[in-house]
Amino acid sequence: MNKYRWQAIVFVLVAFMLGCNEFIVVGVLSDIAQEFHVSVSLVGYLVTIFATVYAVSTPFITILTNRFSRYKTLMVLMVIFLVGNTLSGLAMNFTVLLLSRVLTAVVAGAIISLIMTFASAIAPREKRANLVSWIFAGFSIASVFGVPIGTAISTAYSWHDAFYLITVISLVTCLLLGWLLPKQVEQVQGSIKNQLVLLADKRIYLGIALVLFTAATMYAYYTYIRPILTTGLGFSTTSLNWLLFLIGIMNILCNRFSGMLAERNGLRVMPRFYVADIVLLLLLPWGMNSKLIGLGILLILTLIVTILNSPIQIHFLNIAEREYPQSTVLASSRNSIFFNFGISLGSATASGMLGVVGLRHISWSAAVFAAISLVLALVLNRAIAQHRSAQPSQA
C-alpha cells in the first residue's frame, strides 16, 4: 500500500474520531444524567453547546493560525483535542464535563478544516473529490458504527469508558498523522483582512447559504427521526436500531455518490436533487399511512438530501486555490461551520412545527428549506457561469 493510501485512511480516521466525539453524548445522555443527578434535558444542552461553540470558534481558529505551519498547527490542535476528550472521560461532575466538551468543540472544526486542506494538497487532482467524500463518510461511519459501540460500552461498563476508547483512537491518529503528513506544504499567509476577502465573493456566500439551508432541510425532519419511525410509521422500538442502522448505511452511500458527483462538476445537477427533496418531503405525510412507503421515502431522502457535501467542498477549495490562496483553510471550513448552523436552524424549526402541525406534517418546513436551497442552487450556478464568461474579457 503506497503512502497516499495510508494518508487517505488516516484522514478518514480523523473524521471518524471527531464524529464519535461529537455524537457519543446522544447515546449516553441518560447514563450521564443518572450519574450526575441532573435532568436529561440539561445533559442535552451538551449537544447544543458543542455545535454552537464548534460553529463560532472554527473561523477564528483557522484565521488566527494561518500564519503558522499547518503541520505544527494540526498536531497542536490534535493534542488539545486529545486532552479535552480525556477530560470528558475523567469528569466527575457536570461542570467539568461541560468545560471539556467546550474545549474539544473549539478545536474540532479547525482540525477537520486542516485535514481538508491537507487532502487537497496531497491528493492527485483526479482523486481529490473521491477523498473528500470519504472524509465526509468518516462522520457517517461514526454515527452508524462508532456511536452504537460507544453506547454499548456505556451500558455494559460506563460512559467514561466510551470516551476513553475515543482517547485511544485519538492517540493512534496523532501518531499516524505525525508519521504520514508532510512537514512542509505550500501555503500563502495573509492578514485577517486579506483572508476575509474570500467571503465577499458571490460564489462563496451563495455556497455558504446553500450549505446552511441544505442542513436545515435535513434536520427539519431528521431531528425527530425516532418518533417518526415509531409513533409515525408504527415500527416497534425493538426494530429501531436496525432501522437507524439502515438509514446510516444510506447516509454513507450518499457520501460516496456525492464524491462521484464532485468529480463531474456536480453543482450543475444539484437543482434536480432539490426538486426531488421537495416532492418527497411533501409526500411524506401521505407516505406515513404505510410502513413500507414511509420508510422508502425516508431512505431515498437520506440518499440524496446531503449529496451537496463533496461538490460544494470542492467548489470552495477550487475558488480559494485559484483566487484566494491566503484563505484556503478558511474556505475549507465553510462547509462544516454552516452545516452546524443549519442543524440548529432545522432542529429549532422542527421543534416549533411539532407543536403547530404535529409529527405527521413536520416535513412541510423541510420542504420549504429545500425550496430555498433550490433557488440558491440555481442562482449559484448562474453566478459561476457569469464568472466564467467574464474571464476572457478580463484577460
matplotlib code that plots the C-alpha trace (Angstrom):
import matplotlib.pyplot as plt

x = [0.0, 1.5, 1.9, -1.1, -3.5, -2.2, -2.7, -6.2, -7.1, -5.8, -7.8, -11.0, -9.9, -9.7, -13.3, -14.4, -12.7, -14.3, -17.7, -17.5, -16.6, -19.4, -22.2, -21.3, -23.2, -26.5, -26.2, -25.2, -27.5, -29.4, -26.3, -24.7, -27.9, -28.2, -24.6, -24.6, -28.2, -29.3, -32.1, -31.7, -32.8, -29.9, -27.4, -29.0, -27.6, -24.1, -25.1, -26.4, -23.4, -20.9, -22.5, -22.6, -19.0, -17.8, -19.5, -18.5, -14.9, -13.8, -13.4, -11.5, -9.1, -8.5, -7.8, -5.6, -3.4, -3.0, 0.5, 1.8, 3.0, -0.1, 1.6, 2.5, -0.9, -2.7, -0.6, -1.1, -4.9, -4.9, -3.1, -5.7, -8.5, -6.9, -6.7, -10.2, -11.7, -9.7, -11.0, -14.6, -13.8, -12.3, -15.1, -16.5, -19.2, -21.3, -19.3, -16.0, -17.8, -19.3, -15.9, -14.2, -16.8, -16.3, -12.5, -12.9, -15.5, -13.2, -10.6, -12.7, -13.8, -10.2, -8.9, -11.3, -10.6, -6.9, -7.4, -9.5, -6.6, -4.0, -6.2, -6.5, -2.7, -1.8, -4.4, -3.9, -6.3, -8.4, -8.7, -9.4, -13.2, -13.2, -11.0, -13.2, -16.3, -14.5, -13.6, -17.3, -18.1, -16.0, -18.6, -21.3, -19.4, -19.0, -22.8, -23.5, -20.9, -19.0, -21.9, -23.7, -20.4, -19.9, -23.4, -23.0, -19.7, -21.6, -24.4, -22.1, -19.4, -19.5, -19.9, -16.4, -15.0, -16.7, -14.7, -11.5, -11.9, -12.1, -8.9, -7.1, -8.3, -7.2, -3.7, -3.3, -4.5, -2.0, 0.9, -0.1, -0.6, 2.9, 4.4, 2.5, 1.8, 4.3, 6.1, 6.0, 3.2, 2.8, 0.8, 0.2, 0.0, -2.3, -3.6, -7.1, -8.5, -6.9, -8.3, -11.8, -11.9, -12.9, -16.3, -17.2, -17.1, -20.7, -19.9, -18.7, -21.5, -24.2, -22.5, -22.5, -26.2, -26.8, -24.9, -26.9, -30.4, -29.4, -28.6, -31.8, -33.7, -32.4, -32.7, -36.2, -37.4, -34.4, -34.3, -37.4, -36.5, -37.0, -40.6, -41.3, -40.2, -42.1, -45.0, -45.5, -44.8, -45.6, -42.4, -41.6, -38.8, -37.0, -36.6, -35.5, -31.7, -31.8, -33.8, -31.4, -28.5, -30.1, -30.6, -26.9, -25.8, -27.8, -26.0, -22.6, -23.8, -24.9, -21.3, -19.9, -22.4, -21.5, -17.9, -18.8, -20.8, -18.0, -15.7, -18.3, -18.9, -21.9, -23.2, -24.7, -27.2, -27.8, -31.2, -32.6, -31.9, -33.6, -36.7, -36.7, -36.3, -39.3, -41.5, -40.5, -40.9, -44.4, -45.3, -44.0, -47.2, -49.2, -46.5, -46.8, -50.1, -47.9, -44.8, -43.2, -43.9, -42.9, -39.6, -38.9, -39.3, -37.1, -34.4, -34.4, -34.3, -31.3, -29.6, -29.9, -30.6, -27.0, -25.5, -24.2, -21.4, -18.5, -19.3, -19.6, -16.4, -14.5, -16.2, -14.9, -11.4, -11.0, -12.0, -9.7, -6.7, -7.1, -8.1, -7.7, -4.7, -4.3, -7.8, -7.5, -8.0, -10.8, -12.5, -12.2, -14.1, -17.1, -19.0, -18.7, -19.3, -22.5, -23.8, -23.8, -25.7, -28.1, -28.6, -29.5, -32.0, -33.5, -33.9, -35.3, -37.8, -38.7, -39.4, -41.7, -43.5, -44.1, -46.3, -48.2, -48.9, -47.8, -45.4, -47.2, -46.7, -43.3, -41.7, -43.5, -40.9, -38.2, -39.8, -39.7, -36.0, -35.5, -37.3, -35.0, -32.0, -33.3, -33.4, -29.9, -28.5, -29.9, -28.5, -25.1, -24.8, -25.7, -23.0, -20.5, -21.4, -21.2, -17.8, -16.5, -17.9, -16.2, -12.8, -11.8, -12.8, -10.8, -7.8]
y = [0.0, 3.3, 6.4, 8.2, 5.4, 5.4, 9.2, 8.8, 6.2, 8.4, 11.4, 9.3, 8.1, 11.7, 12.3, 9.1, 10.2, 13.7, 12.2, 9.7, 12.5, 14.8, 12.2, 10.0, 12.2, 11.5, 7.8, 8.2, 11.1, 9.1, 7.5, 10.9, 12.3, 9.4, 9.6, 13.4, 13.5, 16.1, 16.1, 14.5, 17.8, 19.6, 17.0, 17.5, 21.1, 19.5, 18.7, 22.3, 23.9, 21.7, 22.6, 26.3, 26.5, 24.4, 26.8, 30.0, 29.2, 27.5, 30.6, 32.4, 29.5, 29.0, 32.7, 33.2, 30.1, 30.7, 32.3, 29.2, 25.9, 23.8, 20.6, 22.0, 23.7, 20.5, 18.5, 21.1, 21.1, 17.3, 17.2, 19.8, 17.6, 14.5, 16.3, 17.6, 14.2, 12.5, 15.2, 14.2, 10.6, 11.7, 14.2, 13.6, 16.3, 18.0, 21.3, 19.6, 17.5, 20.7, 22.5, 19.5, 19.4, 23.1, 22.5, 19.8, 21.8, 24.8, 22.8, 20.1, 22.4, 23.7, 20.1, 18.9, 22.2, 21.5, 17.9, 19.0, 21.4, 18.6, 16.3, 18.9, 19.4, 15.7, 14.0, 13.9, 16.2, 13.4, 11.7, 14.8, 14.7, 11.0, 11.6, 14.5, 12.2, 9.5, 12.1, 13.1, 9.4, 9.1, 11.1, 8.9, 5.7, 7.2, 7.6, 4.1, 2.1, 4.3, 5.7, 2.3, 0.7, 3.6, 3.3, -0.5, 0.1, 2.7, 0.2, -2.7, -0.7, 3.1, 6.1, 7.2, 4.1, 5.2, 8.4, 6.5, 4.4, 7.7, 8.8, 5.6, 6.2, 9.9, 8.9, 6.4, 9.0, 11.6, 9.2, 8.3, 11.9, 12.7, 9.9, 10.4, 14.1, 16.2, 18.6, 21.4, 22.2, 25.2, 27.8, 31.5, 33.6, 36.6, 39.1, 38.7, 41.3, 39.6, 36.2, 37.6, 38.9, 35.4, 35.9, 38.8, 36.6, 35.9, 32.3, 31.8, 33.4, 31.8, 28.4, 29.1, 29.9, 26.7, 24.6, 26.2, 25.6, 22.1, 21.1, 22.8, 20.7, 17.5, 18.4, 19.9, 16.3, 14.2, 15.7, 13.6, 10.5, 8.2, 9.3, 9.4, 5.7, 4.6, 6.9, 8.0, 4.8, 2.3, 0.4, -1.3, 0.1, -3.3, -2.7, 0.9, 0.2, -1.8, 0.9, 3.6, 1.4, 1.1, 4.8, 5.2, 2.9, 5.1, 8.1, 6.5, 5.7, 9.4, 10.5, 8.1, 9.3, 12.9, 12.2, 10.8, 14.0, 16.2, 14.6, 15.6, 19.2, 18.1, 21.6, 21.8, 18.9, 19.8, 21.6, 18.2, 16.8, 19.7, 19.2, 15.5, 16.6, 18.9, 16.2, 13.5, 15.8, 16.9, 13.2, 12.0, 12.8, 10.7, 8.0, 7.6, 5.8, 2.8, 1.5, 0.4, 3.6, 5.9, 4.0, 4.1, 7.8, 8.3, 6.1, 7.9, 11.2, 10.1, 9.0, 12.5, 15.1, 16.0, 14.9, 18.5, 17.9, 17.0, 19.2, 22.3, 21.5, 21.1, 24.3, 26.2, 24.8, 25.4, 29.0, 29.6, 27.9, 29.8, 33.3, 33.5, 31.2, 33.0, 31.8, 28.1, 26.9, 29.4, 28.2, 24.5, 25.3, 26.9, 23.6, 22.3, 25.6, 26.5, 22.9, 23.1, 26.4, 24.7, 21.9, 24.4, 26.2, 22.9, 21.4, 24.6, 24.7, 21.1, 21.7, 24.6, 22.7, 19.8, 21.9, 23.5, 20.8, 17.7, 14.9, 13.8, 17.1, 18.0, 17.6, 20.6, 23.0, 20.8, 21.2, 25.0, 24.8, 22.5, 25.1, 27.9, 25.6, 25.0, 28.8, 29.2, 26.3, 27.9, 31.4, 29.9, 28.1, 31.3, 33.2, 30.5, 30.7, 34.6, 34.5, 32.0, 34.1, 37.2, 35.6, 36.1, 39.7, 40.3, 38.7]
z = [0.0, -1.1, 1.2, -0.3, 0.6, 4.2, 4.3, 3.0, 5.6, 8.4, 7.1, 7.3, 10.7, 11.9, 10.7, 12.4, 15.6, 15.5, 14.7, 17.6, 20.0, 18.7, 18.5, 21.5, 24.0, 22.2, 23.0, 26.7, 27.8, 30.3, 31.8, 32.3, 33.8, 36.2, 37.5, 38.0, 39.2, 36.7, 34.1, 30.7, 29.2, 30.9, 29.6, 26.2, 26.2, 25.8, 22.2, 21.6, 23.2, 21.3, 17.9, 18.8, 20.0, 17.0, 14.5, 16.2, 17.1, 13.9, 11.7, 14.5, 15.0, 11.2, 10.6, 13.6, 13.0, 9.2, 9.7, 11.4, 9.9, 9.0, 10.2, 13.6, 14.0, 13.3, 15.7, 18.5, 17.9, 17.9, 21.3, 22.7, 21.4, 23.0, 26.3, 26.1, 25.2, 28.1, 30.5, 29.4, 30.4, 33.7, 34.5, 38.0, 37.8, 35.1, 35.1, 34.2, 31.5, 30.1, 30.0, 28.4, 25.7, 25.0, 24.8, 22.2, 20.2, 20.0, 18.0, 16.2, 13.4, 12.8, 12.8, 10.0, 8.0, 8.1, 7.2, 4.1, 3.2, 3.5, 1.5, -1.3, -1.3, -1.2, -3.4, -7.2, -8.9, -10.2, -6.8, -4.7, -4.9, -4.0, -0.9, 0.2, 0.0, 2.1, 4.7, 5.0, 5.1, 8.2, 10.1, 8.8, 9.8, 13.3, 13.6, 12.2, 14.0, 16.5, 18.4, 18.9, 20.0, 22.5, 23.7, 24.2, 26.2, 28.3, 29.0, 29.8, 31.8, 32.0, 29.7, 30.9, 29.2, 25.9, 26.0, 26.9, 23.8, 21.7, 23.5, 22.4, 18.8, 19.1, 20.3, 17.5, 15.0, 16.4, 15.9, 12.4, 11.4, 12.8, 10.7, 7.4, 7.0, 5.0, 7.4, 4.8, 2.4, 0.2, 1.9, 1.4, 4.5, 4.8, 7.2, 8.8, 6.3, 3.3, 4.3, 4.8, 1.3, 0.3, 1.9, -0.4, -3.4, -4.6, -5.4, -1.8, 0.1, -2.1, -1.5, 2.3, 2.2, 0.2, 2.8, 5.7, 4.1, 2.9, 6.5, 7.7, 5.1, 6.6, 10.3, 10.0, 9.9, 10.9, 14.4, 15.1, 13.1, 16.1, 16.8, 13.0, 12.8, 15.9, 16.5, 12.9, 11.0, 13.8, 13.9, 17.2, 19.4, 19.1, 15.4, 15.8, 16.0, 12.8, 11.0, 12.2, 11.0, 7.6, 7.4, 8.4, 5.6, 3.2, 4.6, 3.8, 0.3, 0.0, 0.7, -1.9, -4.6, -3.5, -4.3, -7.7, -8.5, -7.4, -10.0, -12.7, -11.6, -9.6, -8.7, -12.2, -11.5, -7.9, -8.6, -9.7, -6.3, -4.5, -6.7, -5.6, -2.0, -2.2, -3.8, -1.3, 1.7, 0.6, 0.0, 3.4, 5.4, 2.9, 2.9, 6.6, 6.0, 5.1, 6.8, 3.6, 1.6, 4.5, 5.2, 1.4, 1.3, 4.3, 2.8, -0.6, 1.2, 3.2, 0.0, -1.7, 0.9, 1.7, -1.6, -1.9, 0.6, -1.7, -4.7, -2.5, -0.6, -3.9, -5.1, -2.1, -2.3, -6.0, -5.8, -2.8, -4.5, -7.8, -6.5, -2.7, -1.8, 1.5, 2.5, 1.7, 5.3, 5.8, 2.7, 3.7, 7.0, 5.4, 4.9, 8.4, 10.1, 8.3, 8.2, 12.0, 11.9, 9.5, 12.0, 14.7, 12.3, 11.2, 14.6, 16.1, 13.2, 13.7, 17.4, 16.5, 13.8, 16.1, 18.4, 15.4, 12.9, 14.7, 13.9, 10.7, 8.8, 10.3, 6.8, 5.5, 6.9, 5.5, 2.0, 2.4, 3.2, 0.2, -2.0, -0.7, -1.4, -5.0, -5.6, -4.1, -6.3, -9.4, -8.5, -7.6, -10.9, -12.7, -10.7, -11.6, -15.3, -15.3, -13.7, -16.3, -19.2, -17.7, -17.5, -21.2, -21.2, -18.0, -19.5]

ax = plt.figure().add_subplot(projection="3d")
ax.plot(x, y, z, "-o")
ax.set_aspect("equal")
plt.show()
